[in-house]
């Protein structure tokens, strides 16, 4: 089984991400609150594997494993969760899942330092936070549609690095114990989603003043 020789530490954490995502799926049926805890652990694993990959030698499996893990934790899980809680949103959940898969596939064939389209993890944070807070079906549907479109958009999003990554990790740990943290996660997700638009408007205003 030579494949194990190619698996790095970062790859192992990517697999852990997928296992947490799978656990979140199962517990969504049997134990609602534990499901969210496993989802947050998947997010932490996703950030950790990326950080380790930057500090160590990259493996041939890394990019593929990361995308497959993200597909389970940040694409299938939120779509399944919404369909479980709001069966009327099954079609929209299917659309969100389709766009998330397309987003992950596009990322794997492009060699970009940052992101093209909002990351599936941010979309998943938004959707799961709304579900956990029991947001109305109308609000959930509108934001699902907006974030689904943003995932396949050509807008450029910066990676979260350094102190911001640590801060976000702390928030996720707190979210395991305090549902109120979801409000902050939603606010951060909305701000992050708006950043490319704000940047474009800023450049436009700057050019207008120079003319």
C-alpha atoms as an extended CHARMM CRD file, in Angstrom:
* protein
*
       211  EXT
         1         1  UNK       CA              0.0000000000        0.0000000000        0.0000000000  PROA      1               0.0000000000
         2         2  UNK       CA              2.3820000000        2.6220000000       -1.3130000000  PROA      2               0.0000000000
         3         3  UNK       CA             -0.2340000000        5.3510000000       -1.1240000000  PROA      3               0.0000000000
         4         4  UNK       CA              0.4620000000        5.8250000000        2.5990000000  PROA      4               0.0000000000
         5         5  UNK       CA              4.0370000000        6.8740000000        1.7740000000  PROA      5               0.0000000000
         6         6  UNK       CA              2.6580000000        9.8590000000       -0.1000000000  PROA      6               0.0000000000
         7         7  UNK       CA              0.3340000000       11.0160000000        2.6720000000  PROA      7               0.0000000000
         8         8  UNK       CA              1.7520000000       14.0380000000        4.5100000000  PROA      8               0.0000000000
         9         9  UNK       CA              0.6720000000       15.4920000000        7.8520000000  PROA      9               0.0000000000
        10        10  UNK       CA             -1.4400000000       18.0900000000        6.0390000000  PROA      10              0.0000000000
        11        11  UNK       CA             -3.0780000000       15.3030000000        4.0090000000  PROA      11              0.0000000000
        12        12  UNK       CA             -3.9410000000       13.4240000000        7.1940000000  PROA      12              0.0000000000
        13        13  UNK       CA             -5.6840000000       16.5110000000        8.5490000000  PROA      13              0.0000000000
        14        14  UNK       CA             -7.6010000000       16.8490000000        5.2620000000  PROA      14              0.0000000000
        15        15  UNK       CA             -8.8730000000       13.3010000000        5.7870000000  PROA      15              0.0000000000
        16        16  UNK       CA             -9.7990000000       14.3020000000        9.3480000000  PROA      16              0.0000000000
        17        17  UNK       CA            -11.7640000000       17.2140000000        7.8840000000  PROA      17              0.0000000000
        18        18  UNK       CA            -13.7560000000       14.7450000000        5.7530000000  PROA      18              0.0000000000
        19        19  UNK       CA            -14.3670000000       12.4730000000        8.7510000000  PROA      19              0.0000000000
        20        20  UNK       CA            -15.6570000000       15.4000000000       10.7930000000  PROA      20              0.0000000000
        21        21  UNK       CA            -17.9130000000       16.3490000000        7.8770000000  PROA      21              0.0000000000
        22        22  UNK       CA            -19.2360000000       12.7890000000        7.6570000000  PROA      22              0.0000000000
        23        23  UNK       CA            -19.8510000000       12.7820000000       11.4230000000  PROA      23              0.0000000000
        24        24  UNK       CA            -21.7410000000       16.0780000000       11.0910000000  PROA      24              0.0000000000
        25        25  UNK       CA            -23.9470000000       14.4740000000        8.4240000000  PROA      25              0.0000000000
        26        26  UNK       CA            -24.7860000000       11.4850000000       10.6160000000  PROA      26              0.0000000000
        27        27  UNK       CA            -25.3940000000       13.5400000000       13.7550000000  PROA      27              0.0000000000
        28        28  UNK       CA            -27.6550000000       15.9250000000       11.8290000000  PROA      28              0.0000000000
        29        29  UNK       CA            -30.1660000000       13.0660000000       11.9070000000  PROA      29              0.0000000000
        30        30  UNK       CA            -29.6120000000       11.8490000000       15.4640000000  PROA      30              0.0000000000
        31        31  UNK       CA            -28.2120000000       14.7300000000       17.5300000000  PROA      31              0.0000000000
        32        32  UNK       CA            -28.7400000000       18.1840000000       16.0650000000  PROA      32              0.0000000000
        33        33  UNK       CA            -26.3500000000       20.2050000000       18.2680000000  PROA      33              0.0000000000
        34        34  UNK       CA            -23.4720000000       17.7140000000       18.0430000000  PROA      34              0.0000000000
        35        35  UNK       CA            -23.7700000000       17.9920000000       14.2700000000  PROA      35              0.0000000000
        36        36  UNK       CA            -22.7200000000       21.6500000000       14.4350000000  PROA      36              0.0000000000
        37        37  UNK       CA            -19.7950000000       20.8140000000       16.7230000000  PROA      37              0.0000000000
        38        38  UNK       CA            -18.4220000000       18.3320000000       14.1850000000  PROA      38              0.0000000000
        39        39  UNK       CA            -18.8810000000       20.9330000000       11.4450000000  PROA      39              0.0000000000
        40        40  UNK       CA            -16.8090000000       23.4690000000       13.3940000000  PROA      40              0.0000000000
        41        41  UNK       CA            -14.1050000000       20.8510000000       13.9310000000  PROA      41              0.0000000000
        42        42  UNK       CA            -14.0980000000       20.2770000000       10.1520000000  PROA      42              0.0000000000
        43        43  UNK       CA            -13.5680000000       24.0100000000        9.6010000000  PROA      43              0.0000000000
        44        44  UNK       CA            -10.6930000000       24.0830000000       12.0740000000  PROA      44              0.0000000000
        45        45  UNK       CA             -9.1350000000       21.0670000000       10.3310000000  PROA      45              0.0000000000
        46        46  UNK       CA             -9.4850000000       22.8170000000        6.9750000000  PROA      46              0.0000000000
        47        47  UNK       CA             -7.6270000000       25.8810000000        8.2330000000  PROA      47              0.0000000000
        48        48  UNK       CA             -4.9940000000       23.7520000000        9.9310000000  PROA      48              0.0000000000
        49        49  UNK       CA             -4.2060000000       21.5980000000        6.8930000000  PROA      49              0.0000000000
        50        50  UNK       CA             -3.7240000000       24.6990000000        4.7520000000  PROA      50              0.0000000000
        51        51  UNK       CA             -1.4140000000       26.2790000000        7.3270000000  PROA      51              0.0000000000
        52        52  UNK       CA              0.6770000000       23.1010000000        7.6540000000  PROA      52              0.0000000000
        53        53  UNK       CA              0.8390000000       22.6920000000        3.8680000000  PROA      53              0.0000000000
        54        54  UNK       CA              2.3210000000       26.2010000000        3.5730000000  PROA      54              0.0000000000
        55        55  UNK       CA              5.0010000000       25.4240000000        6.1730000000  PROA      55              0.0000000000
        56        56  UNK       CA              5.9740000000       21.9760000000        4.8450000000  PROA      56              0.0000000000
        57        57  UNK       CA              6.6910000000       20.2950000000        1.5420000000  PROA      57              0.0000000000
        58        58  UNK       CA              3.5080000000       19.8900000000       -0.5120000000  PROA      58              0.0000000000
        59        59  UNK       CA              2.4360000000       16.3660000000       -1.4580000000  PROA      59              0.0000000000
        60        60  UNK       CA              0.9580000000       15.2520000000       -4.7840000000  PROA      60              0.0000000000
        61        61  UNK       CA             -2.2840000000       14.3130000000       -3.0550000000  PROA      61              0.0000000000
        62        62  UNK       CA             -2.7410000000       17.5370000000       -1.1010000000  PROA      62              0.0000000000
        63        63  UNK       CA             -4.8790000000       19.6170000000       -3.4340000000  PROA      63              0.0000000000
        64        64  UNK       CA             -7.1500000000       16.7240000000       -4.3870000000  PROA      64              0.0000000000
        65        65  UNK       CA             -7.6320000000       15.5490000000       -0.8060000000  PROA      65              0.0000000000
        66        66  UNK       CA             -8.4210000000       19.0650000000        0.3510000000  PROA      66              0.0000000000
        67        67  UNK       CA            -11.0940000000       19.4900000000       -2.3350000000  PROA      67              0.0000000000
        68        68  UNK       CA            -12.6610000000       16.0940000000       -1.6190000000  PROA      68              0.0000000000
        69        69  UNK       CA            -12.7850000000       16.8200000000        2.1120000000  PROA      69              0.0000000000
        70        70  UNK       CA            -14.3030000000       20.2500000000        1.4500000000  PROA      70              0.0000000000
        71        71  UNK       CA            -16.9160000000       18.6080000000       -0.7620000000  PROA      71              0.0000000000
        72        72  UNK       CA            -18.0830000000       16.4460000000        2.1370000000  PROA      72              0.0000000000
        73        73  UNK       CA            -17.9050000000       19.0510000000        4.9150000000  PROA      73              0.0000000000
        74        74  UNK       CA            -18.7560000000       22.3130000000        3.1490000000  PROA      74              0.0000000000
        75        75  UNK       CA            -20.8520000000       21.2110000000        0.1650000000  PROA      75              0.0000000000
        76        76  UNK       CA            -22.7890000000       18.0260000000        0.9560000000  PROA      76              0.0000000000
        77        77  UNK       CA            -23.2910000000       18.6970000000        4.6770000000  PROA      77              0.0000000000
        78        78  UNK       CA            -24.9030000000       22.1830000000        4.4650000000  PROA      78              0.0000000000
        79        79  UNK       CA            -27.1060000000       21.0770000000        1.5500000000  PROA      79              0.0000000000
        80        80  UNK       CA            -28.2050000000       17.9850000000        3.4890000000  PROA      80              0.0000000000
        81        81  UNK       CA            -28.7760000000       19.9990000000        6.6750000000  PROA      81              0.0000000000
        82        82  UNK       CA            -31.0220000000       22.5330000000        4.9420000000  PROA      82              0.0000000000
        83        83  UNK       CA            -33.0100000000       19.7940000000        3.1900000000  PROA      83              0.0000000000
        84        84  UNK       CA            -33.4310000000       17.9770000000        6.4970000000  PROA      84              0.0000000000
        85        85  UNK       CA            -34.7060000000       21.0410000000        8.3560000000  PROA      85              0.0000000000
        86        86  UNK       CA            -36.5410000000       22.7010000000        5.4450000000  PROA      86              0.0000000000
        87        87  UNK       CA            -37.6940000000       20.0810000000        2.8960000000  PROA      87              0.0000000000
        88        88  UNK       CA            -39.3070000000       22.8800000000        0.8520000000  PROA      88              0.0000000000
        89        89  UNK       CA            -35.7960000000       24.1540000000        0.0730000000  PROA      89              0.0000000000
        90        90  UNK       CA            -34.6440000000       20.8670000000       -1.4640000000  PROA      90              0.0000000000
        91        91  UNK       CA            -34.3080000000       22.3570000000       -4.9640000000  PROA      91              0.0000000000
        92        92  UNK       CA            -32.3060000000       25.3290000000       -3.6710000000  PROA      92              0.0000000000
        93        93  UNK       CA            -30.1270000000       22.9800000000       -1.5970000000  PROA      93              0.0000000000
        94        94  UNK       CA            -29.4360000000       20.9260000000       -4.7330000000  PROA      94              0.0000000000
        95        95  UNK       CA            -28.5050000000       24.0980000000       -6.6180000000  PROA      95              0.0000000000
        96        96  UNK       CA            -26.1860000000       25.1780000000       -3.7950000000  PROA      96              0.0000000000
        97        97  UNK       CA            -24.5200000000       21.7500000000       -3.7690000000  PROA      97              0.0000000000
        98        98  UNK       CA            -24.0520000000       21.8300000000       -7.5580000000  PROA      98              0.0000000000
        99        99  UNK       CA            -22.4760000000       25.2880000000       -7.4700000000  PROA      99              0.0000000000
       100       100  UNK       CA            -20.2300000000       24.3220000000       -4.5480000000  PROA      100             0.0000000000
       101       101  UNK       CA            -18.9190000000       21.3000000000       -6.4680000000  PROA      101             0.0000000000
       102       102  UNK       CA            -18.3010000000       23.4610000000       -9.5430000000  PROA      102             0.0000000000
       103       103  UNK       CA            -16.4820000000       25.9930000000       -7.3510000000  PROA      103             0.0000000000
       104       104  UNK       CA            -14.1880000000       23.2990000000       -5.9220000000  PROA      104             0.0000000000
       105       105  UNK       CA            -13.4860000000       21.8030000000       -9.3550000000  PROA      105             0.0000000000
       106       106  UNK       CA            -12.5950000000       25.2000000000      -10.8280000000  PROA      106             0.0000000000
       107       107  UNK       CA            -10.2560000000       25.9730000000       -7.9480000000  PROA      107             0.0000000000
       108       108  UNK       CA             -8.3740000000       22.7180000000       -8.5190000000  PROA      108             0.0000000000
       109       109  UNK       CA             -7.5910000000       23.4830000000      -12.1620000000  PROA      109             0.0000000000
       110       110  UNK       CA             -6.5000000000       27.0670000000      -11.5150000000  PROA      110             0.0000000000
       111       111  UNK       CA             -3.2310000000       28.0070000000       -9.8270000000  PROA      111             0.0000000000
       112       112  UNK       CA             -4.3110000000       31.0680000000       -7.8950000000  PROA      112             0.0000000000
       113       113  UNK       CA             -2.8540000000       32.5230000000       -4.7200000000  PROA      113             0.0000000000
       114       114  UNK       CA             -6.2890000000       33.6870000000       -3.5810000000  PROA      114             0.0000000000
       115       115  UNK       CA             -9.8550000000       32.5750000000       -4.3780000000  PROA      115             0.0000000000
       116       116  UNK       CA            -12.0670000000       33.0120000000       -7.4300000000  PROA      116             0.0000000000
       117       117  UNK       CA            -15.6000000000       32.9950000000       -6.0660000000  PROA      117             0.0000000000
       118       118  UNK       CA            -16.4470000000       32.9270000000       -2.3790000000  PROA      118             0.0000000000
       119       119  UNK       CA            -15.0320000000       29.7990000000       -0.6580000000  PROA      119             0.0000000000
       120       120  UNK       CA            -17.3880000000       26.8890000000        0.0270000000  PROA      120             0.0000000000
       121       121  UNK       CA            -16.3910000000       27.0770000000        3.6920000000  PROA      121             0.0000000000
       122       122  UNK       CA            -17.7320000000       30.6360000000        4.0190000000  PROA      122             0.0000000000
       123       123  UNK       CA            -20.9720000000       29.6280000000        2.3140000000  PROA      123             0.0000000000
       124       124  UNK       CA            -21.2560000000       26.6690000000        4.6940000000  PROA      124             0.0000000000
       125       125  UNK       CA            -20.6750000000       28.9030000000        7.7330000000  PROA      125             0.0000000000
       126       126  UNK       CA            -23.4190000000       31.2640000000        6.6080000000  PROA      126             0.0000000000
       127       127  UNK       CA            -25.9550000000       28.5120000000        5.8810000000  PROA      127             0.0000000000
       128       128  UNK       CA            -25.3230000000       26.4100000000        8.9880000000  PROA      128             0.0000000000
       129       129  UNK       CA            -25.3770000000       29.4910000000       11.2330000000  PROA      129             0.0000000000
       130       130  UNK       CA            -28.7640000000       30.5100000000        9.8350000000  PROA      130             0.0000000000
       131       131  UNK       CA            -30.1140000000       26.9940000000       10.3560000000  PROA      131             0.0000000000
       132       132  UNK       CA            -28.7670000000       26.8300000000       13.9080000000  PROA      132             0.0000000000
       133       133  UNK       CA            -30.3400000000       30.1910000000       14.7540000000  PROA      133             0.0000000000
       134       134  UNK       CA            -33.6240000000       29.0170000000       13.1930000000  PROA      134             0.0000000000
       135       135  UNK       CA            -33.7670000000       31.8630000000       10.6710000000  PROA      135             0.0000000000
       136       136  UNK       CA            -36.9680000000       32.1540000000        8.6530000000  PROA      136             0.0000000000
       137       137  UNK       CA            -37.2450000000       30.0910000000        5.4860000000  PROA      137             0.0000000000
       138       138  UNK       CA            -37.3920000000       33.2630000000        3.3860000000  PROA      138             0.0000000000
       139       139  UNK       CA            -34.1580000000       34.7090000000        4.8230000000  PROA      139             0.0000000000
       140       140  UNK       CA            -32.4020000000       31.3570000000        4.4880000000  PROA      140             0.0000000000
       141       141  UNK       CA            -33.5270000000       30.9580000000        0.8710000000  PROA      141             0.0000000000
       142       142  UNK       CA            -32.4350000000       34.4620000000       -0.1680000000  PROA      142             0.0000000000
       143       143  UNK       CA            -28.9720000000       34.1880000000        1.3940000000  PROA      143             0.0000000000
       144       144  UNK       CA            -28.4970000000       30.6450000000        0.0610000000  PROA      144             0.0000000000
       145       145  UNK       CA            -29.2030000000       31.8960000000       -3.4570000000  PROA      145             0.0000000000
       146       146  UNK       CA            -26.8850000000       34.9160000000       -3.1190000000  PROA      146             0.0000000000
       147       147  UNK       CA            -23.9980000000       32.8980000000       -1.6840000000  PROA      147             0.0000000000
       148       148  UNK       CA            -24.5000000000       30.1050000000       -4.2380000000  PROA      148             0.0000000000
       149       149  UNK       CA            -24.0910000000       32.6290000000       -7.0480000000  PROA      149             0.0000000000
       150       150  UNK       CA            -21.0570000000       34.1530000000       -5.3160000000  PROA      150             0.0000000000
       151       151  UNK       CA            -19.3770000000       30.7180000000       -5.2280000000  PROA      151             0.0000000000
       152       152  UNK       CA            -19.3240000000       30.4870000000       -9.0330000000  PROA      152             0.0000000000
       153       153  UNK       CA            -18.7590000000       34.1990000000       -9.6140000000  PROA      153             0.0000000000
       154       154  UNK       CA            -15.5140000000       35.6780000000      -10.9570000000  PROA      154             0.0000000000
       155       155  UNK       CA            -15.0560000000       37.8790000000       -7.8990000000  PROA      155             0.0000000000
       156       156  UNK       CA            -11.6600000000       37.5770000000       -6.2100000000  PROA      156             0.0000000000
       157       157  UNK       CA            -11.5300000000       36.8620000000       -2.4880000000  PROA      157             0.0000000000
       158       158  UNK       CA             -8.4370000000       37.0540000000       -0.3020000000  PROA      158             0.0000000000
       159       159  UNK       CA             -7.3180000000       34.0620000000        1.7530000000  PROA      159             0.0000000000
       160       160  UNK       CA             -7.6450000000       34.3380000000        5.5140000000  PROA      160             0.0000000000
       161       161  UNK       CA             -4.1330000000       34.1840000000        6.9700000000  PROA      161             0.0000000000
       162       162  UNK       CA             -2.0910000000       34.8580000000       10.0900000000  PROA      162             0.0000000000
       163       163  UNK       CA             -3.7880000000       36.4520000000       13.0850000000  PROA      163             0.0000000000
       164       164  UNK       CA             -7.1640000000       36.4950000000       11.2920000000  PROA      164             0.0000000000
       165       165  UNK       CA             -6.9980000000       32.7120000000       10.9070000000  PROA      165             0.0000000000
       166       166  UNK       CA             -6.2370000000       32.2630000000       14.6230000000  PROA      166             0.0000000000
       167       167  UNK       CA             -9.0700000000       34.6320000000       15.5770000000  PROA      167             0.0000000000
       168       168  UNK       CA            -11.4800000000       32.6900000000       13.3910000000  PROA      168             0.0000000000
       169       169  UNK       CA            -10.3450000000       29.4040000000       14.9350000000  PROA      169             0.0000000000
       170       170  UNK       CA            -11.0590000000       30.7640000000       18.4240000000  PROA      170             0.0000000000
       171       171  UNK       CA            -14.5240000000       31.8730000000       17.2820000000  PROA      171             0.0000000000
       172       172  UNK       CA            -15.2820000000       28.3860000000       15.9690000000  PROA      172             0.0000000000
       173       173  UNK       CA            -14.2670000000       26.7970000000       19.2660000000  PROA      173             0.0000000000
       174       174  UNK       CA            -16.5280000000       29.2470000000       21.1170000000  PROA      174             0.0000000000
       175       175  UNK       CA            -19.3520000000       28.4670000000       18.6750000000  PROA      175             0.0000000000
       176       176  UNK       CA            -19.2880000000       24.8390000000       19.8250000000  PROA      176             0.0000000000
       177       177  UNK       CA            -20.4630000000       26.0050000000       23.2610000000  PROA      177             0.0000000000
       178       178  UNK       CA            -22.2940000000       29.2810000000       22.5990000000  PROA      178             0.0000000000
       179       179  UNK       CA            -24.9690000000       29.5600000000       19.9070000000  PROA      179             0.0000000000
       180       180  UNK       CA            -24.7630000000       33.3790000000       20.1050000000  PROA      180             0.0000000000
       181       181  UNK       CA            -21.3900000000       33.2530000000       18.3230000000  PROA      181             0.0000000000
       182       182  UNK       CA            -23.3250000000       32.3050000000       15.1740000000  PROA      182             0.0000000000
       183       183  UNK       CA            -24.5300000000       35.9260000000       14.9420000000  PROA      183             0.0000000000
       184       184  UNK       CA            -20.9110000000       37.0760000000       14.7510000000  PROA      184             0.0000000000
       185       185  UNK       CA            -20.0750000000       34.3570000000       12.2000000000  PROA      185             0.0000000000
       186       186  UNK       CA            -22.9460000000       35.5430000000       10.0000000000  PROA      186             0.0000000000
       187       187  UNK       CA            -21.7920000000       39.1700000000       10.2670000000  PROA      187             0.0000000000
       188       188  UNK       CA            -18.2040000000       38.2380000000        9.3420000000  PROA      188             0.0000000000
       189       189  UNK       CA            -19.4280000000       36.1190000000        6.4120000000  PROA      189             0.0000000000
       190       190  UNK       CA            -21.5510000000       38.9850000000        5.0790000000  PROA      190             0.0000000000
       191       191  UNK       CA            -18.6680000000       41.4610000000        5.3830000000  PROA      191             0.0000000000
       192       192  UNK       CA            -16.2920000000       39.0250000000        3.6660000000  PROA      192             0.0000000000
       193       193  UNK       CA            -18.8430000000       38.4590000000        0.8800000000  PROA      193             0.0000000000
       194       194  UNK       CA            -19.1090000000       42.2120000000        0.2810000000  PROA      194             0.0000000000
       195       195  UNK       CA            -15.3530000000       42.9480000000        0.2370000000  PROA      195             0.0000000000
       196       196  UNK       CA            -14.7720000000       42.5470000000       -3.5470000000  PROA      196             0.0000000000
       197       197  UNK       CA            -17.7040000000       44.8680000000       -4.2810000000  PROA      197             0.0000000000
       198       198  UNK       CA            -16.4230000000       47.4510000000       -1.8010000000  PROA      198             0.0000000000
       199       199  UNK       CA            -12.9570000000       47.2060000000       -3.3700000000  PROA      199             0.0000000000
       200       200  UNK       CA            -14.3450000000       47.7680000000       -6.8910000000  PROA      200             0.0000000000
       201       201  UNK       CA            -16.3970000000       50.7680000000       -5.7250000000  PROA      201             0.0000000000
       202       202  UNK       CA            -13.3520000000       52.1960000000       -3.9530000000  PROA      202             0.0000000000
       203       203  UNK       CA            -11.2000000000       51.9630000000       -7.0920000000  PROA      203             0.0000000000
       204       204  UNK       CA            -13.9820000000       53.5240000000       -9.1770000000  PROA      204             0.0000000000
       205       205  UNK       CA            -14.3330000000       56.4870000000       -6.7890000000  PROA      205             0.0000000000
       206       206  UNK       CA            -10.5600000000       56.9450000000       -6.7230000000  PROA      206             0.0000000000
       207       207  UNK       CA            -10.3980000000       57.0870000000      -10.5290000000  PROA      207             0.0000000000
       208       208  UNK       CA            -13.3340000000       59.5290000000      -10.6070000000  PROA      208             0.0000000000
       209       209  UNK       CA            -11.4860000000       61.9320000000       -8.3070000000  PROA      209             0.0000000000
       210       210  UNK       CA             -8.3250000000       61.7270000000      -10.4100000000  PROA      210             0.0000000000
       211       211  UNK       CA            -10.1410000000       62.6520000000      -13.6350000000  PROA      211             0.0000000000
